[in-house]
Amino acid sequence: MRKRERENPCGVCGHYHKYEEGEVCGICGHRIPDSSEKSPIQMSAFPSEILPEFLFLGSYDNASRSELLKTQGISRVLNTVPACQNLYKNSFTYHCLQDEKTLQFDDANQFLEQCERDKARVLVHCMSGRNRSPAVVIAYLMKSRGWRLAQSYQWVKEKRQSVQLSEAVYQQLQEYEFKIFGSVDGSNPNPPIFLPTATPLFNIGFPKINDPIPVPSFNTVSAPSIFERSHLTILPQEFVFGARPAPPKDISGSPLSATNPPSSNASDIQMDSS
């Protein structure tokens, strides 16, 4: 048996063929797709290439596929979410932003500039690849290419259509644009549609914004308890559990004499006890 020439299988199809060199798999026919064949569905497992052979944008799912990153020649990873774990520290060079609320654009740009000088391919990712990591890439384009915010946003949006910035992140980009250029360009022909904030569905069980806050009241007359109603009051002496029925009363209300019980029916026949 001929010794296989490739030790590790292809990260896409799992078979042994030289994927990076364009060799077609002899088992399933897998090969590198042409640029005209790439669709969003086919490329969902791959990060988006923002700048050719250098800057890639993706999600945590993309960052967790080490073999796919290697097939694209990516060797460095910029993690924009501190809570996301760096999975392959032995295979990639990681740089992680430490602030969860405010994006550290200058810190990220220093790392990306070093990657570009070293001609190293780098992946910038967040959890979904839609908000934080695109903002970092946009900030890098403004700083390194001299593009305004509108142009940088449009460039990234065309490369990765799933980008959807939140209003807070976009405001940070506007502040960074002002820091770089001294002004904010308001002539954006295609303003971004901000990522909606999470709201409860149908407002079930949640108070509305204008609903008055209930305040406890004191020293007010409340409805009487059902145990205080007179028609439900039952004196204990009027009933005894397990007692025999009371003797009938006559019209005057006096009980009949116990010594003169009512005569039994004539049809009743006394049974012989013998």
C-alpha positions in Angstrom: 0.0 0.0 0.0 1.3 3.4 -1.0 2.0 5.7 2.0 -0.3 8.6 2.0 1.3 11.9 1.2 -0.9 13.9 3.5 -1.0 13.2 7.3 -4.0 15.3 8.1 -7.4 15.0 6.3 -9.0 17.9 4.5 -10.8 20.1 7.0 -13.9 20.3 4.7 -14.6 16.9 3.4 -12.5 14.8 5.8 -10.6 12.9 3.0 -6.9 13.0 2.2 -6.1 15.4 -0.7 -4.0 18.5 -1.2 -6.8 21.0 -0.7 -4.5 24.1 -0.4 -2.9 23.3 -3.8 -6.2 22.9 -5.6 -6.2 19.1 -5.9 -9.6 17.6 -6.4 -10.6 14.9 -3.9 -10.6 11.5 -5.6 -13.4 10.3 -3.4 -16.0 13.0 -3.3 -14.7 15.5 -5.9 -14.2 18.3 -3.4 -12.1 21.2 -4.6 -11.6 24.9 -3.9 -14.7 26.7 -5.4 -14.2 29.5 -7.9 -15.1 33.0 -6.9 -18.2 32.8 -9.1 -19.4 29.7 -7.3 -19.3 31.1 -3.8 -22.6 31.7 -2.2 -23.5 32.9 1.4 -24.8 29.4 2.2 -21.7 27.6 0.9 -19.4 30.0 2.7 -21.2 30.0 6.0 -18.5 27.8 7.6 -15.8 30.2 6.3 -15.0 33.7 7.6 -15.5 36.6 5.3 -12.4 38.0 3.5 -12.4 41.8 4.0 -9.0 42.6 2.7 -7.4 40.1 0.2 -5.0 37.6 1.8 -4.9 39.5 5.1 -8.1 40.5 7.0 -10.9 38.1 7.7 -14.1 38.6 9.7 -16.2 35.9 11.3 -18.0 34.5 14.3 -17.0 32.3 17.2 -18.1 29.3 15.2 -15.7 30.2 12.5 -12.9 30.6 15.1 -13.6 27.2 16.5 -12.9 25.5 13.2 -9.2 25.3 13.3 -8.8 23.2 10.1 -10.8 25.6 8.1 -8.7 28.5 9.3 -5.6 26.7 8.3 -6.9 26.0 4.9 -7.3 29.8 4.5 -3.8 30.4 5.8 -5.0 32.2 8.9 -2.4 32.2 11.7 -3.5 34.9 14.0 -6.8 35.6 15.7 -8.2 38.8 17.3 -10.9 38.0 19.8 -13.2 41.0 20.6 -15.2 39.3 23.3 -13.4 38.6 26.6 -15.9 35.8 27.5 -15.0 33.8 24.4 -12.4 31.2 25.0 -9.2 31.0 22.9 -9.4 27.4 21.8 -6.1 26.7 19.9 -3.3 28.6 21.6 -0.8 26.1 20.3 -1.8 26.6 16.7 -2.7 30.4 16.5 -1.4 33.7 17.9 -4.3 35.2 19.9 -5.0 38.8 21.0 -8.0 39.4 23.1 -9.7 42.7 23.9 -10.4 43.0 27.6 -13.3 45.5 27.8 -16.8 44.1 27.4 -18.6 47.4 27.0 -16.3 49.8 25.2 -14.4 48.6 22.1 -10.7 49.3 22.4 -10.1 50.4 18.8 -6.5 51.6 19.3 -5.5 48.4 21.0 -7.0 46.3 18.2 -5.5 48.5 15.5 -2.0 48.1 16.9 -2.3 44.3 16.7 -3.8 44.4 13.2 -1.1 46.8 11.9 1.5 44.4 13.2 -0.2 41.5 11.4 -0.2 43.5 8.2 3.5 44.3 8.5 4.3 40.6 9.1 2.1 39.7 6.1 0.1 37.4 8.4 -3.5 36.5 7.8 -5.7 37.4 10.8 -9.3 36.6 11.8 -11.3 39.1 13.8 -14.3 37.6 15.5 -16.9 38.1 18.1 -19.7 35.7 19.1 -22.0 36.2 16.1 -19.8 38.1 13.7 -22.4 40.8 13.3 -21.7 43.6 15.8 -18.5 43.9 17.8 -16.0 42.3 15.3 -17.3 44.2 12.3 -17.0 47.4 14.3 -13.3 46.7 15.0 -12.7 46.0 11.3 -14.5 49.2 10.3 -12.3 51.2 12.8 -9.2 49.6 11.3 -10.2 50.6 7.8 -10.8 54.2 8.9 -7.4 54.3 10.6 -5.2 52.4 8.1 -7.0 53.2 4.8 -8.1 56.8 5.6 -11.7 55.9 4.8 -14.6 57.7 6.5 -17.1 55.8 8.6 -19.7 55.5 5.8 -17.3 54.1 3.3 -15.8 51.7 5.7 -19.2 50.4 6.8 -20.3 50.0 3.3 -17.2 48.0 2.4 -17.6 45.6 5.3 -21.4 45.3 4.7 -20.8 44.2 1.1 -18.2 41.6 2.1 -20.4 40.2 5.0 -24.1 40.9 4.5 -25.0 39.6 8.0 -23.4 42.6 9.7 -25.9 44.5 11.9 -24.4 47.0 14.3 -26.1 48.1 17.5 -26.7 51.8 18.1 -24.2 51.9 20.9 -21.5 50.4 18.8 -22.2 52.7 15.9 -22.0 55.7 18.3 -18.5 54.5 19.4 -17.5 54.4 15.7 -18.7 57.9 15.2 -16.6 59.0 18.2 -13.6 57.2 16.7 -14.2 58.9 13.4 -14.2 62.3 15.1 -11.0 61.3 16.9 -9.3 60.5 13.6 -10.6 63.1 11.2 -11.8 65.9 13.6 -15.4 65.7 12.3 -18.2 63.3 11.8 -19.4 62.7 8.2 -23.2 62.8 8.2 -23.6 62.2 4.4 -24.1 58.5 4.6 -26.4 57.5 1.8 -27.0 54.1 3.3 -27.3 54.5 7.1 -27.1 51.2 9.0 -30.1 49.5 10.4 -29.4 49.1 14.1 -29.6 45.8 15.9 -32.8 45.8 17.9 -32.6 45.5 21.7 -34.1 42.4 23.3 -37.7 42.9 24.3 -40.1 40.4 25.8 -42.5 38.8 23.2 -46.1 40.1 23.4 -45.3 41.9 26.7 -46.6 39.0 28.6 -46.0 39.3 32.3 -43.9 42.5 31.9 -45.1 46.0 32.9 -45.2 48.7 30.3 -43.1 51.8 30.5 -46.1 54.1 31.3 -47.8 51.8 33.8 -48.1 53.4 37.2 -46.0 51.7 39.9 -48.3 50.1 42.5 -48.0 51.7 46.0 -49.1 49.8 49.1 -51.9 51.6 51.0 -52.4 51.7 54.7 -55.3 52.6 57.1 -57.9 51.9 54.5 -61.2 50.1 55.0 -61.1 46.8 53.1 -63.8 44.4 52.2 -65.0 42.3 55.1 -63.7 38.7 55.4 -66.1 35.9 54.5 -65.7 34.7 58.1 -67.1 38.0 59.4 -70.4 37.7 57.5 -73.4 37.2 59.8 -75.3 34.9 57.6 -72.4 32.4 57.5 -71.9 32.4 61.3 -72.6 29.0 62.8 -72.5 28.6 66.5 -70.7 25.5 67.7 -73.5 24.5 70.1 -76.0 24.0 67.3 -74.3 21.0 65.8 -72.4 18.0 67.1 -70.5 15.6 64.9 -72.0 12.1 64.9 -75.1 13.1 67.0 -78.6 11.5 66.5 -81.3 13.6 64.9 -83.1 15.9 67.4 -86.8 14.9 68.3 -89.4 16.8 66.4 -91.0 19.9 67.9 -94.7 20.7 68.2 -96.4 23.9 67.1 -95.8 25.5 70.5 -92.2 24.7 70.3 -92.1 22.3 73.3 -90.6 18.9 72.6 -93.0 15.9 72.7 -92.8 13.8 75.9 -90.2 11.1 75.7 -92.6 8.8 77.7 -95.3 8.9 75.0 -93.5 8.1 71.8 -95.6 8.1 68.6 -97.3 4.8 67.9 -95.7 2.6 65.3 -97.3 1.8 62.0 -100.0 -0.9 62.4 -98.6 -2.7 59.4 -95.2 -3.2 61.2 -94.9 -6.7 62.7 -92.7 -7.2 65.7 -90.0 -9.7 64.9 -89.5 -12.7 67.2 -86.2 -12.6 68.8 -86.1 -16.3 69.4 
